[in-house]
């Protein structure tokens, strides 16, 4: 049983070494401390080397009524709970989700490709050392060796990124006010006063656009109406003359 347990623990540990974890946490904080809390988490991430923290995206809404913040970091596994505790101090964690992606297959594929290309590179290197190699062969082998080395560099970069995703965890902290506080800050009358200036300017702009669009038509319509009036007067005079002649 001890042997089976040890084998099971080794298997679990091996699986954990290929899992990339992502955490998404929603935290509600009072309005008075939310903006400063974003700065505090950012400072802790940058100053505490033990956290192995790298900030990826930090944003904060400066809305005085309803401020909010969002912090995305890549941290050491042991630092996840520590940073969540720091961010939620004086507030409440409303939700927390954790997602793990198994990178065993891409890690194995990368290792296999690295091994194959390394063997190929070594063979090319040995071939270039041959005294019987010709100039044209040397040129061809040199080009192939450069191509293999470029592929090796690309694979090593991929391997480093995979290891980084496995060795550290992605942590996203969403900071907001409590729902009750947000509802209290949202007032239709207050919003109407805030939007008064913008609405007034927008209405003035619409009137100006209407006048600007109407002026070209007035240039055509006004003279047209004047000419139409002259035409009807001329028609009226002709009709009156014809009536007079008929009466005589």
C-alpha positions in Angstrom: 0.0 0.0 0.0 2.9 2.4 0.8 4.4 1.7 -2.6 1.1 2.3 -4.3 0.6 5.5 -2.4 4.1 6.7 -3.2 3.5 5.9 -6.9 0.1 7.8 -6.8 1.7 10.8 -5.2 4.5 10.8 -7.9 1.8 10.7 -10.6 -0.1 13.6 -9.1 3.1 15.6 -8.7 4.0 14.9 -12.3 0.5 16.0 -13.4 0.8 19.2 -11.4 4.1 20.1 -13.1 2.2 20.3 -16.4 -0.8 22.3 -15.3 -1.1 26.0 -16.0 -3.5 27.6 -13.4 -5.6 30.8 -13.9 -7.5 32.5 -11.1 -10.2 35.1 -11.5 -11.3 36.8 -8.4 -14.1 39.4 -7.9 -13.7 41.6 -4.8 -16.0 44.3 -3.4 -14.4 47.2 -1.5 -15.7 50.4 0.1 -15.4 53.5 -2.1 -12.9 55.1 0.3 -10.2 52.5 -0.1 -10.7 51.0 -3.6 -8.3 53.3 -5.5 -5.6 53.1 -2.9 -6.0 49.3 -2.8 -5.1 49.0 -6.5 -1.9 51.0 -5.9 -1.1 48.8 -2.8 -1.4 45.6 -4.8 0.6 47.0 -7.6 3.4 48.1 -5.2 3.4 44.7 -3.5 3.7 43.0 -6.8 6.7 45.1 -7.9 8.6 45.3 -4.6 8.2 41.9 -3.1 10.6 39.6 -4.9 9.4 36.5 -3.0 6.0 36.8 -4.9 7.7 36.4 -8.3 5.1 38.7 -9.5 4.9 40.3 -13.0 2.1 42.8 -13.6 0.5 42.3 -17.0 -2.4 44.7 -17.0 -3.4 47.3 -14.4 -6.4 49.5 -15.0 -8.5 51.8 -12.8 -11.6 53.8 -13.4 -11.3 57.3 -11.9 -15.1 57.8 -11.9 -15.7 59.6 -8.6 -19.1 58.1 -8.1 -18.3 54.4 -9.0 -14.6 53.7 -9.1 -13.3 50.3 -10.1 -10.0 48.5 -10.8 -8.6 45.5 -12.5 -5.2 43.9 -12.0 -3.8 41.0 -14.0 -0.6 39.4 -12.7 1.6 36.3 -13.1 2.7 35.2 -9.7 4.3 32.3 -7.9 1.7 29.6 -6.8 2.3 30.4 -3.1 1.6 34.1 -3.7 -1.9 33.7 -5.0 -3.7 33.6 -1.6 -1.4 36.3 -0.2 -2.3 38.8 -2.9 -6.0 37.9 -2.7 -5.9 38.6 1.1 -4.1 41.9 0.5 -6.6 43.0 -2.1 -9.7 42.0 -0.1 -8.6 43.4 3.2 -11.5 45.5 4.5 -13.8 44.2 1.8 -15.3 40.9 0.6 -14.4 38.2 -2.0 -17.6 37.7 -3.9 -16.5 35.1 -6.4 -13.4 33.1 -7.2 -12.9 30.8 -10.2 -9.8 28.6 -10.9 -9.1 27.1 -14.3 -6.2 24.6 -15.1 -5.0 23.8 -18.5 -2.9 20.6 -19.0 0.2 21.4 -21.0 1.6 17.9 -20.9 1.1 17.3 -24.6 2.7 20.6 -25.9 5.6 20.2 -23.4 6.2 16.6 -24.6 6.0 17.7 -28.3 8.5 20.5 -27.7 10.9 18.3 -25.8 10.7 15.7 -28.6 11.3 18.3 -31.4 14.2 19.7 -29.4 15.8 16.3 -29.1 15.4 15.5 -32.8 16.8 18.9 -33.9 19.7 18.7 -31.5 20.7 15.3 -32.9 20.4 16.7 -36.4 22.5 19.7 -35.5 25.2 17.6 -34.0 25.3 15.4 -37.2 25.6 18.5 -39.4 28.3 19.9 -37.1 30.3 16.6 -37.4 29.8 16.5 -41.2 31.2 20.0 -41.5 34.4 18.9 -39.7 35.1 16.3 -42.4 38.2 17.0 -44.4 36.6 15.5 -47.5 33.7 17.9 -47.7 33.4 20.0 -50.8 32.8 23.7 -51.1 29.2 23.3 -52.4 28.5 20.7 -49.8 29.9 23.0 -47.1 27.6 25.8 -48.3 24.5 23.6 -48.3 25.3 22.2 -44.8 26.0 25.7 -43.4 22.6 26.8 -44.6 20.9 23.8 -43.2 22.7 24.2 -39.9 21.6 27.9 -39.7 18.0 26.8 -40.3 18.2 24.1 -37.7 19.6 26.5 -35.1 16.8 29.0 -35.9 14.3 26.3 -35.2 16.0 25.3 -32.0 16.0 28.9 -30.8 12.2 29.1 -31.5 11.6 25.9 -29.7 13.6 27.0 -26.7 11.5 30.2 -26.5 8.3 28.1 -26.7 9.7 25.8 -24.0 10.5 28.8 -21.7 7.0 30.2 -22.2 5.4 26.8 -21.3 7.6 26.5 -18.2 6.7 30.0 -17.2 3.0 29.2 -17.5 3.5 26.1 -15.4 5.8 27.6 -12.8 3.7 30.7 -12.2 0.0 31.3 -12.2 -2.2 33.9 -13.8 -4.2 35.9 -11.3 -6.9 38.4 -12.2 -8.3 40.7 -9.5 -11.5 42.6 -10.3 -12.2 45.3 -7.7 -15.5 47.1 -7.5 -17.9 48.7 -5.1 -20.7 46.7 -3.4 -23.9 46.5 -5.4 -25.8 48.5 -2.8 -23.2 51.3 -3.0 -23.4 51.3 -6.8 -27.2 51.5 -6.7 -27.0 54.4 -4.3 -24.6 56.3 -6.5 -26.7 55.9 -9.5 -29.4 58.6 -9.5 -31.4 59.6 -12.6 -31.7 63.2 -11.5 -28.0 63.4 -10.7 -27.1 61.8 -14.0 -29.5 64.3 -15.8 -27.7 67.2 -14.2 -24.3 65.8 -15.2 -25.5 65.3 -18.7 -27.1 68.7 -19.0 -24.1 70.5 -20.5 -23.4 67.7 -23.0 -27.1 67.5 -24.0 -27.3 71.3 -24.4 -24.2 71.4 -26.6 -25.4 68.5 -28.6 -28.8 70.1 -29.2 -27.1 73.4 -30.3 -24.9 71.4 -32.7 -27.9 69.6 -34.2 -29.6 73.0 -34.8 -26.5 74.3 -36.5 -26.3 71.2 -38.7 -30.0 71.6 -39.6 -29.4 75.3 -40.6 -26.3 74.4 -42.5 -28.2 71.8 -44.4 -31.2 74.1 -45.0 -29.3 77.1 -46.4 -28.4 75.6 -49.8 -32.1 74.6 -50.3 -33.2 78.2 -49.4 -31.0 79.5 -52.1 -33.0 77.5 -54.6 -36.5 77.6 -53.0 -36.8 81.3 -52.3 -36.0 82.4 -55.9 -38.1 79.6 -57.2 -41.1 80.8 -55.1 -40.6 84.4 -56.4 -40.5 83.2 -60.0 -43.5 81.0 -59.4 -45.4 84.0 -58.0 -44.5 86.2 -61.1 -45.6 83.3 -63.3 -49.0 83.1 -61.6 -49.4 86.9 -61.9 -48.7 86.7 -65.6 -51.2 83.9 -66.1 -53.8 86.0 -64.2 -53.2 89.0 -66.4 -53.5 86.9 -69.5 -56.8 85.4 -68.3 -58.2 88.8 -67.4 -57.3 90.2 -70.9 -59.0 87.2 -72.6 -62.2 87.8 -70.5 -62.3 91.5 -71.4 -61.9 90.7 -75.1 -64.6 88.1 -74.9 -67.0 90.5 -73.2 -66.5 93.2 -75.9 
